[in-house]
Amino acid sequence: MGTKTYQEAGVDIAAGNALVEAIKPAAARTRRPEVLGGLGGFGGLFSLPEGLEDPVLVAGTDGVGTKLMVAQATGIHRGLGQDLVAMCVNDIVVCGAEPLFFLDYFATGRLEVEAAREVIEGIADGCEQAGAALLGGETAEMPGFYAPGHFDLAGFAVGVVERAKILDGKSAVAGDRVIGLLSNGLHSNGYSLARKLVEEQGLPWDARPEVLGGETLAEALLEPTRIYVKAALALLAAQPVRSLAHITGGGLIENLPRSLPAGLVARLDATAWRRPPIFDLLLEWGVPPLEAHRTFNMGVGFCAVVPAEAADASLALLAGAGVEAVEIGELVSGDGPAAVELEGLA
């Protein structure tokens, strides 16, 4: 008889509807007063917060990269949702923006409702941590486009900042201190190299290298990306912050200069902070220290640059917010574009 229905072609509308119903409670717990309506419409409606004088919207989009492949190989999905949110909201808060809402795009060959639900529950976890509403999303079922069990994710965040408070780093000067907010692992960058190293070592995902202290490789590599939004906003409200930087692909070497003006060098002490054991394992497997710091965050997931006299108060504020942070260096005068000098590499 041949194919007659959408379901016979590989698209299960009933499964999609079941997913929407399953995730409505997750979206509800992220709701902000500015949200108008609920999930299921053609577009998400959101009114600007009251009391803003000259609001500027800040938007960001990102994905999770090949960390997805580790999750799909191990069946551990929930942390991916937090990863997705973190990669977007940690970026837009760098401008001084408060995240308002988040949308996701989930694409797969055949919708597996339970895996998708776990991912979106994780997205709601991340939205709660960031104070953003999960305003909507799209689940695309595309038979033949993705291998069985595989899916892709993209996220989109919108925030708001007063025009006069946009943070651009131009006020930074020599003598300012660099504070590092510590990471819990690779976050969502460098997985193409990490996966290749695991493959070369011939290890299964449930292997427990001694340096990991009992964790499996999968557990160490799938730690969800930390969300620094609320700590960063609290710091901005209380201290004279010069600039912020989200440390993603390219590490400190590539990302910190993006938040600094020309003529300044961030001189950092790589021994000043504790790095998660997964990085020691990658170094043990042969990644040169400089290459590691140019690829991974190496234990610092976010940075704040503050005047020297505000460094102690900033560290105390971050500790009070439950964020592990240390002073990792200072700005010095240099020639040419902004740059990073790393001392104590090992």
N, C-alpha and C positions, 0 to 999 in steps of 0.2 A: 504493500500500500504506500510505502514511503513516509517521509516525515510530514506530519500534519499540524503539529502543535509546537508552541514555543518551548515547552518542557522537553519534548522529544528532541529539540535542537540543542538542548543543554542549559536552558535558562529556566530556573524555578522561581516563578513570581511568588508562590506561596511561601517559600523559604525566605525571600526578601521581606515579605510582610511580617513573617514571624520574627525576623531580626529586628525590624523597627519596633515592634511591640516589646521585645526583650530589652531593648536599650533605652526605652522611654524613662524608666526609673533612674538610670545612670545620668541621663541628660537633666532630669529634674533636680538632682542634687547639686548641679553646677549653676542653677538658675540665679541670675542677678535681677534686681528690680527693673532694669532697663529693657529686659527681654519682653517682647510683645508676641503673644501666641506661643505655640509649641512646635514640636517636631511634626513633619509630615506635609508641610506646605511646600509651595514652589520656591520660596525664599525665606530666609530667617530675618525677622524684624527686630531692630534694636535701636532704642533712642539714646542720644548722647547723655551722659551723666549731667545732672544739674550743677550750676555754680561755676561752670567754666567760662572764662572771659574770652579767650582767643584759642579755641581748641584746634590742634593739628592731629589728624589721624596718621598712624604709623602702621604699615602692613608688612608682614613677612610670611614667607612660605618655605617649606623644607620637607625632607623625607628622612628615612632612617638608614638608607644605604644598604650595604651588604650585611649589616647586622641581621637583617631579615633572613638571610640564608642560614645563619646559626639557629635562629628561632625555629625556622621551618624544619631544619634537620633534627631538632630536639623536641619539638612539640611544646615549647615553652613560649607562650604568646603574650601574656598580660603586660609585661614590662614594656613591650613595643609601643603601646599607646602612650605611656608616660614619656618615652623617648621622643615620640612624634611631637607632642605638645612642647616638650622642653626645647627642642631644636628651634622652634618658632618663637616662643615667648621669651626665652633667654636672649634671643637676638633683638627683639623690639624693645626690651627694657633698657638695652644699652643706650638708646636715644633718650632715656628718661620717661618712656611711655608706660602707662599702666595698661596691661592687656585687658581688653573688654570681652572679646568673644573669639571662638575657635571653630573652624569647620574642618572636616576630614574627608578624604577620598580613599576608598578601599576598593581595589580592583582585583578580581580573581577569575580563574577559569570556571570553577564550580563552587558555589557558595556553600561553605561548611559553617553552619550557623553558630556552633559552639565556639570555634576558633575566632570567628568574627566578633562574637559577643565578648570574648575575653579581651580582644584588642580594644574594643570600644569602651569596655569597663575601665581599661587602663588609660584611655584617653580622658575619661571622666575623672579618674584619679589625678591626672596631670592638670586638668582644668581647675579642680578644686585647689590644688597646691598653688596655682598661679592666680587664683581669683577670677578666672575667666569663665564665661558661659559657653557650654557646648551648644552652639546655635543651630547646627545642622550638619549635613554631610551627604555623601553619595556613595552607594554601594553598587559597583559595576560588575556584572557577571558576564564574562566574555569567553565562551567555550572555545578551546583550541588556541587561545592566545597565551595562556599560562599553563605550565605543567601542573599535573595533579598535586594538590596540597600547597601550591605556591600562590602568593598574592603580593600586591604592592601597595604602599601607603604614601600619601602625601597629606600635608597639613597646611592650614592657612590661619594666621592670627592677625587680628586688628586691635590696636591699642590707641590711646589718646594721651597727648601731652600738651600743656600750655606752651604756646609759641615761645614765650620768654624763658621757658625752662628747658628747651631742647638742649640736650647734652651733646656737644660736638668735640670736646677735648681741646679746643683752642686755648683754653686758659691754663693748661698745664705748663709748668716751668721746672727748670733744673732745681733739684732739691726735694721735689715731691716724692712721696713714698708710694710704692706699689704693694697693694695687699692682694694676696692670692686666696680665693675661696676654693677649698679643696674639693676634688672630685672623688668619686667612689669607683672609678674604673675608666674604661675607654669611652664611656658615654656613647656617642653614635658616630665615631670617626676612626678611620684606620683599619677597618675590618677586612679590607682586601688583603692587606699585608698580614694581619693577624691570622686570618683563615689559611693563607698560604703557608705560614710557619707551622700551624697545627698539622696541616697536610704533610709537610716535609718531615715532621717528627713522627708521623704515623700513629698519632694518638687518637683514641676515641673521645667523644665529647664528655663522657662520664669519667675520664681519667682524673686522678687527684694528685697532680705534681706536689711534691713536698712543700715547695715555697708558697703554695696557696693556702696552707694551714687547714686543710680538710675540705675546702671547696672543690667542686669539680670545675673543669675547664668551662663547661657550659654556664654554670652559675656565675663564675667570675666574669665571663664575657658578656653575659646578659643582664648584668646589674643595670637597672634603669637610670637614665640620665638625670642628674640632680637638677631641680628647678630652683633658680636663685632669685626669682622675681620679688617675692615679698621681702626678702632680706635687702635686696638692692633698693627697692622703693623706700624702705625704712631708713636706709643709709642716706639716700638722697634727701629725705625729709629732715634729717637731723644734722648732717655734716656737709662741709663744702667740697663735694666730690668734683674732681676735675674731669674724669672720664671713667667709662666702664668698658670692659671687653669680654666677649664670650669666647672662650678658648675651644675652638672646634678644629676641623681639619687644617693642618699647618702648624698646630700647636702654638705655644707662646711666641715662637720666633716670627710667625706670620700674622698672628691675630692682634697681639698687643700694639704693634705699630699702627694698625688701622685706626686706633683711637687717640693717636698722638700727633701733634703738629711736627712739621719738618724742623730739623735742628736739635732734636732731643733723642737720646738713647736711653732705653730702659736697661740698666745694669742689674742683672738678677743673679742671685746665689742659688744654684740648683740643689744645694744641700739644706736649704732653709725649711723645706717642707717634707712631710711624710708622704710617700707615694704608695698607692695600693700594690700588693704583691704581684698582680698580673703584669705590671710593667717590668718588675725584676725578672719575671719569667721570660718575657720577650727579649730583654737584654741578654739573658742567659742563652737564649737560642740564637744569638748572633747579630741582633740589630745594633749597629753602631750607635753610641749615645747621642751624637748630634742628629743622626737620621731619626732616632726615636723622638727627640724633642721637636723635630720638624714635621713629624707625622701625627703623634699622639699628644694628648693634653698632659701626660706624664704626672698626673696628680693634682693639677690646678685647672679647674673647670671654668673659672670666671675671675676677673680682676677688677679692682677698683684703684684708681689713682687719686690720692688725697694729699693736701698740704702736710708737711712734716708734723706740724703742731696738732693736726687732727688724727694722726695715725693711731695713737693709743685709744682715743675715744671711739674711733671707728671699729677697732678690733673688739673693744668691750661691747659695743652695740651688736656686732655680728655674733659674738658668743652668746649674748642674751637672746638672740633670735634663733639659737640652736644651730648656727652655721660654723663649721670649723674653718678658721681663717688665720693666716700668718702674714707678717711682713716679709716679702720676698726680694725686695730690692728698692732702688731709687732711680730717679731720672737724673741724667747728667747731660751737659751740653755736647753736641756733636755737629758734624758737618753733613749736609745733604738730607735725604729723607729720614724719617723716623725709623729706628731700628732697635733690635734687642741684642745685648751681649750677655751670654750665659757663662757664669763661672762655676767651677766645681762639677763639671759634667762627669758622670760615671754610670 
